[in-house]
Amino acid sequence: MHGPTDLLLTRFLDDLRPAVPLVALWAHGSLAAGDYQPGKSDLDLIAVVETDVTEEQRRRLAKLHEKLDLPLVEHLHCSYMPRHRLSDFATEHVTWAHQELYERPVTPVTRRELHAGALELYGEPPAGLLPPVSDQELSEFVRTDLRDFWLDKTRGRKRWLQDVWVDLGMITVARATVTLRDGRLITKREALDVLAELGAPMNVVADIRARRYDMPRPFLSRFRRGTLARVFIRAAIKRALD
């Protein structure tokens, strides 16, 4: 593992164990899938705790995250799932992400990633605790996410001038297409290859690849890139949902 990443995860686990009744700690996403890019990829973690998170524990968690002063800490995200609520997909769990503590569900995609190959940092593996996700549950979530979130976001233009929207939108639609078509999850690196098969604008794909993997970037204005990405994503979502 990357040195600063390993140090951060070790320190985080050491600080977390006295703060909450920790049952397990797992990593998913790029770190577990082998496509982790230090400083660019998020550190996506799931902590299983023995009981509901109390107000006192919330304060401890917020303080813990705020006091972590190590490289890459801004990329560390963690959801805290009580053991007795693991089977409820709709439950919103205490989560630290984007430098704040709030609540959100742990999605079927994350749950499937954990079963497919979590990086086990502490405690029991996902298979011993987390109920599996059926193909139907996964497909329904992906379709809803494309229809209700991403398709709506393609109606506006301003956000598509930002790197994060172009990168995440393009990669998400490629991954979602494969999941709906084949029932499997793919990495971000694989998604960039799939975009070519889907007829994506290759200068936009090359721009994303260059920034993610430190390669020479093609010349492409933000306005042109955003327009191409938005138009492609909107069309690709409609095809995926047919």
NORMO-V882214 format. One record per residue. N is the residue number from 0. RES is the residue in one small letter. OMEGA is omega in radians with two decimals (999 if undefined). NEAR is the number of other ideal C-beta (glycine too) atoms within 10 Angstrom. D_LAST is the distance of its C-alpha to the last C-alpha in whole Angstrom. Layout:
N&RES&OMEGA&NEAR&D_LAST ; N&RES&OMEGA&NEAR&D_LAST
//
This chain:
0&m&3.08&12&41 ; 1&h&-3.02&15&42 ; 2&g&3.12&9&45 ; 3&p&3.11&14&44 ; 4&t&3.12&21&41 ; 5&d&3.12&10&43 ; 6&l&-3.13&14&46 ; 7&l&-3.12&19&44 ; 8&l&3.12&22&42 ; 9&t&3.13&13&45 ; 10&r&3.14&14&47 ; 11&f&3.14&22&44 ; 12&l&3.12&15&44 ; 13&d&-3.14&9&48 ; 14&d&-3.05&16&48 ; 15&l&-3.02&22&45 ; 16&r&3.08&12&47 ; 17&p&-3.03&9&50 ; 18&a&-3.11&16&47 ; 19&v&3.08&21&45 ; 20&p&-2.98&13&46 ; 21&l&3.08&17&43 ; 22&v&-3.10&18&42 ; 23&a&3.05&21&40 ; 24&l&-3.09&22&38 ; 25&w&2.98&24&35 ; 26&a&3.04&22&33 ; 27&h&3.14&24&30 ; 28&g&-3.02&22&28 ; 29&s&-3.11&19&29 ; 30&l&-3.13&24&33 ; 31&a&-3.05&19&32 ; 32&a&3.11&20&29 ; 33&g&3.14&10&32 ; 34&d&-3.06&17&30 ; 35&y&3.10&20&33 ; 36&q&-3.08&15&34 ; 37&p&3.13&15&37 ; 38&g&3.14&11&37 ; 39&k&3.11&14&33 ; 40&s&3.01&19&32 ; 41&d&3.00&16&32 ; 42&l&-3.03&22&34 ; 43&d&-3.06&22&31 ; 44&l&2.99&25&33 ; 45&i&3.05&26&33 ; 46&a&3.02&27&37 ; 47&v&-3.14&24&37 ; 48&v&-2.98&23&40 ; 49&e&-3.06&11&42 ; 50&t&3.03&13&42 ; 51&d&3.13&13&41 ; 52&v&-3.13&20&41 ; 53&t&3.10&10&44 ; 54&e&3.10&7&45 ; 55&e&3.10&9&48 ; 56&q&3.06&18&45 ; 57&r&3.12&14&43 ; 58&r&3.11&12&46 ; 59&r&-3.12&17&47 ; 60&l&3.12&23&43 ; 61&a&3.14&14&43 ; 62&k&3.13&13&47 ; 63&l&-3.11&18&46 ; 64&h&-3.11&20&43 ; 65&e&-3.08&13&45 ; 66&k&3.09&9&48 ; 67&l&-3.05&16&46 ; 68&d&-3.11&7&47 ; 69&l&3.05&14&46 ; 70&p&3.08&14&44 ; 71&l&-3.05&18&40 ; 72&v&-3.13&17&41 ; 73&e&3.13&12&38 ; 74&h&-3.07&17&35 ; 75&l&3.09&20&36 ; 76&h&3.14&16&34 ; 77&c&3.01&22&34 ; 78&s&-3.08&21&33 ; 79&y&-3.03&24&36 ; 80&m&3.04&23&35 ; 81&p&-3.08&18&37 ; 82&r&-3.04&16&38 ; 83&h&3.12&10&37 ; 84&r&-3.06&17&34 ; 85&l&-3.08&19&32 ; 86&s&-3.09&8&30 ; 87&d&-3.08&14&29 ; 88&f&-3.05&15&26 ; 89&a&-3.10&6&26 ; 90&t&3.05&14&30 ; 91&e&-3.04&13&30 ; 92&h&3.05&22&33 ; 93&v&-3.03&22&35 ; 94&t&2.97&22&34 ; 95&w&3.08&21&36 ; 96&a&3.11&16&34 ; 97&h&3.05&9&34 ; 98&q&3.05&10&38 ; 99&e&3.12&10&38 ; 100&l&3.11&18&37 ; 101&y&-3.10&11&35 ; 102&e&3.08&12&32 ; 103&r&3.09&12&29 ; 104&p&2.95&17&27 ; 105&v&-2.90&22&27 ; 106&t&3.02&16&23 ; 107&p&3.10&19&21 ; 108&v&3.10&20&21 ; 109&t&3.14&18&24 ; 110&r&3.11&23&25 ; 111&r&3.08&21&24 ; 112&e&-3.12&22&25 ; 113&l&3.12&26&29 ; 114&h&-3.08&15&28 ; 115&a&-3.12&14&27 ; 116&g&3.10&13&30 ; 117&a&2.93&23&32 ; 118&l&-3.04&19&35 ; 119&e&-3.08&15&38 ; 120&l&-3.12&18&40 ; 121&y&2.97&15&42 ; 122&g&-3.06&14&42 ; 123&e&3.07&14&40 ; 124&p&3.13&13&37 ; 125&p&-3.08&22&33 ; 126&a&-3.12&10&33 ; 127&g&-3.05&8&37 ; 128&l&-2.93&16&35 ; 129&l&3.09&23&32 ; 130&p&-3.14&12&30 ; 131&p&3.10&11&27 ; 132&v&3.13&20&23 ; 133&s&3.09&11&21 ; 134&d&-3.14&11&18 ; 135&q&3.12&10&16 ; 136&e&3.13&14&18 ; 137&l&-3.12&20&17 ; 138&s&-3.13&15&13 ; 139&e&3.12&12&13 ; 140&f&-3.11&20&15 ; 141&v&3.13&23&13 ; 142&r&3.13&16&10 ; 143&t&3.14&10&13 ; 144&d&3.11&17&15 ; 145&l&-3.04&22&12 ; 146&r&-2.97&14&11 ; 147&d&-3.14&9&15 ; 148&f&-2.98&10&17 ; 149&w&3.13&19&15 ; 150&l&3.10&16&13 ; 151&d&-3.10&10&17 ; 152&k&3.12&16&19 ; 153&t&-3.13&22&18 ; 154&r&3.08&8&19 ; 155&g&-3.08&10&23 ; 156&r&-2.96&11&24 ; 157&k&-3.09&8&27 ; 158&r&-3.07&14&26 ; 159&w&2.98&21&24 ; 160&l&-3.10&15&28 ; 161&q&3.13&12&29 ; 162&d&-2.99&13&28 ; 163&v&-3.13&8&27 ; 164&w&3.11&19&24 ; 165&v&-3.09&23&23 ; 166&d&-3.06&20&24 ; 167&l&3.14&15&22 ; 168&g&-3.13&23&19 ; 169&m&-3.11&27&18 ; 170&i&-3.14&22&19 ; 171&t&-3.09&21&17 ; 172&v&3.08&28&14 ; 173&a&-3.13&26&15 ; 174&r&3.14&20&16 ; 175&a&3.13&25&13 ; 176&t&3.14&23&11 ; 177&v&3.13&20&14 ; 178&t&3.14&21&14 ; 179&l&-3.10&15&11 ; 180&r&-2.99&10&11 ; 181&d&-3.13&9&15 ; 182&g&-3.12&12&16 ; 183&r&3.11&13&18 ; 184&l&3.11&18&20 ; 185&i&3.14&20&21 ; 186&t&3.07&17&24 ; 187&k&3.09&24&24 ; 188&r&3.11&16&26 ; 189&e&-3.13&17&23 ; 190&a&3.12&22&20 ; 191&l&3.07&21&22 ; 192&d&3.14&13&22 ; 193&v&-3.13&18&19 ; 194&l&3.10&23&18 ; 195&a&3.12&11&20 ; 196&e&-3.09&10&18 ; 197&l&3.12&18&15 ; 198&g&3.13&11&17 ; 199&a&3.06&22&18 ; 200&p&-2.96&18&21 ; 201&m&3.07&13&24 ; 202&n&3.07&14&27 ; 203&v&3.10&23&25 ; 204&v&3.13&24&24 ; 205&a&3.11&16&28 ; 206&d&3.11&24&29 ; 207&i&-3.13&23&27 ; 208&r&-3.10&20&28 ; 209&a&-3.12&14&32 ; 210&r&-3.12&15&32 ; 211&r&-3.03&18&31 ; 212&y&3.05&12&33 ; 213&d&3.09&10&36 ; 214&m&3.09&11&36 ; 215&p&-3.09&6&37 ; 216&r&3.02&13&34 ; 217&p&3.06&14&33 ; 218&f&-3.11&7&34 ; 219&l&-3.13&16&31 ; 220&s&3.13&9&32 ; 221&r&-3.13&13&30 ; 222&f&-3.14&11&29 ; 223&r&3.14&13&28 ; 224&r&-3.12&20&26 ; 225&g&3.12&22&25 ; 226&t&-3.14&16&23 ; 227&l&-3.12&21&22 ; 228&a&-3.09&24&20 ; 229&r&-3.13&22&19 ; 230&v&3.13&13&17 ; 231&f&-3.09&21&16 ; 232&i&-3.14&25&14 ; 233&r&3.13&16&13 ; 234&a&-3.10&15&11 ; 235&a&3.10&24&10 ; 236&i&-3.14&23&9 ; 237&k&3.09&13&6 ; 238&r&-3.10&11&5 ; 239&a&-3.09&21&6 ; 240&l&3.13&14&4 ; 241&d&999&5&0
//
